[in-house]
Amino acid sequence: RPLYKRPWFWLAAIVAVIIVAVAVVVPVYFTVIKPKHHTTTSSASGSTSSGGTSGGSGGSTTGDASSAIKIGGDGSTVTKDDGSTFIYNNTFGGYWVSDPLNPFDNSARPNSWTPPLNQSWNWNTDRINGVNIGGLFVPEPFIVPALFQANPGAVDEWTLSTLLAQKGQLQETLENHYNTFITEEDIAQIAGAGLNWIRVPIPFWAIESWSNVGVDGSGNAVAEPFLARVCWKYILRLLGWARKYGLRVLLDLHTIPGSQNGYNHSGKLGSVNWMNGPMGIANGERSLDYIRIITEFISQPEYKDLIPIFGVLNEPYLHNIGRPPVESFYWRAYQMVRGITGTGEGNGPVISFHDGFDPLSNWAGFLAGADRVAIDDHPYFAFDGQTNREPVNITAVGGDGTLLGGKWPQQACDAWGPSMNNSRKNFGITLAGEFSNAMNDCGLFVNGINGGAHYGPDCDYWMDASGWSDATKQGLLSYALASMDALGDYFFWTWKIGDSATSNSVQAPLWSYKLGLDNGWMPKDPRAARGMCAALGGTDAPFAGPFQAWQTGGAGAGTIAPAATASIAPWPPSVSRVPTQSLSLVPQYTSTGTLVTLPPPTLAPSATASAGSGWFDAQDTAPAVTTIPGCAYPDAWDALDAQVPLSGCLP
């Protein structure tokens, strides 16, 4: 008889299938799922599989129903906290992991080429393909226009909060926004898009706000109107989602007391009072406390693998502040952070400093020898003050003539690639914390509520993607791919733009990764960007490493030669906008205040893992800064023209 008709043949075949299955599943479990679980979780994950699924192909559960570890890949069904479900689409080998016993399980991975959270990130070989979660915890008019359209007169979060409080709607409105603007499905879609990091901007009022920051020109006490501490639980929820889908996080402190740039996303539109003017030092001292509090939280074992980078300050405007005060602050912040975490790979996050809109080349050698410091650049053509009306729906300059994009793809390669690659050689870890598809500044509220576009007439075309031709979309796709290739490690700004209340549509579509992904002008696979600049005739070779060992936490990390800091002004530095004779009298705070900490999440009763205390270094017990009794502080957010108090304001 033929072999397939003999009983022993089928028995052998079944045994062979079982052996192959075990050979595949067991290594995945022991090399990916099990490492770094808490003991209680390892016990649960080692339980006999129930053989059930999470509701769709690619999903499985391990353990009994009440404490089951759920794992799902492409096509699996995800059940959200409210009981609703969605299908997880990920064709790149990524999988989500949910462990009720241990919500800090780091087994998930977003795709096959990115290590899961419980394995080390290799700066020499791994690439950041990231996207920002803009507008969620720091609402901006062009990202969430409806929120501002519903409150005429609001131009930033200061005025928005003031108006909402007057209506008695502050907490209700902002909590609804935090709860709905970005959902778990968004985070799952980010992983499914082949991306592997998210950058999460957060405000300092996630920690606290002050009810008295000085007096205005009329002598009235000024209170910060922000909704304090409420967004923190939603930040924790977002971090939990990122962990579930294997996305690493760059946590970015986006707002700062006094405003570091005067932009609407700094807290208050207007003047720069951080490290600038009479209240510059006091605002800097307060900022250090907030960096300290965040560092203590994210350096805990529960978060250090999830949040490998901390952006300590978004976009300080060096043109107004001056370089010496910013360098002095960065050096002070570095010493404080590493005093908490210790030095070397695995001890706290990479510390990311924004370049302050100064050329990257000017930061070469800054703090040479420092342990894991990154420099963050935000390259945008949209804000270069030019009209930028050149078309994108024509043949791309360079290449073989098959690509569209006009001048823009090659311009991205030439303008950004060499500076990024040289910075990696001369500074160390270099990343683009923001960039977008906007070659022009068209879009509702892109330049603020009352700002006009340098583009001039005909912006309407760029505000309504429903009218874009296939050629326009192909040109934008080429531009996106060239930008990604030039930047190397990047975060697109931003994942989602909300609908306008008047059109019920996105009116700044060049800034939405999600919209571009759905409609063909963002890549389905970010790896398609590799080699794009070379295809356009670029000659600058991408940085191939390796970084020097100390730059990534290896040998020598934290050994800073005295010459590297000799030119940095000691703390506190002199600040601009203060008369020379008054520099020694610039107000400061005193370190006698009550320290505020960030609370850990509340875990389910069934959880056996520890949530942590919110504070990593038990030896760090210094008080927080607070006002000096009797000091007549000017308004910390509007003090550039105020007189420096003559006495009583120094600790």
CORUR-V751189 format. One record per helix or strand of 2 or more residues. SS is the DSSP state (hx for helix, st for strand). FROM is the first residue (numbers start at 1). LEN is the number of residues. If there is no record, write none. Layout:
[[SS:FROM:LEN] [SS:FROM:LEN]]
This chain:
[[hx:3:3] [hx:7:27] [hx:39:7] [st:59:4] [st:69:4] [st:77:3] [st:85:3] [st:95:5] [st:129:4] [hx:145:5] [hx:157:10] [hx:170:11] [hx:184:9] [st:197:6] [hx:204:3] [hx:232:13] [st:248:6] [hx:264:3] [hx:280:19] [st:309:3] [hx:318:4] [hx:323:19] [st:350:5] [hx:360:4] [st:373:6] [hx:408:19] [st:430:5] [hx:460:4] [hx:465:3] [hx:470:18] [st:490:3] [hx:509:3] [hx:513:7] [hx:526:4] [hx:532:4] [hx:549:4] [hx:562:4] [hx:580:6] [st:590:4] [st:624:3]]
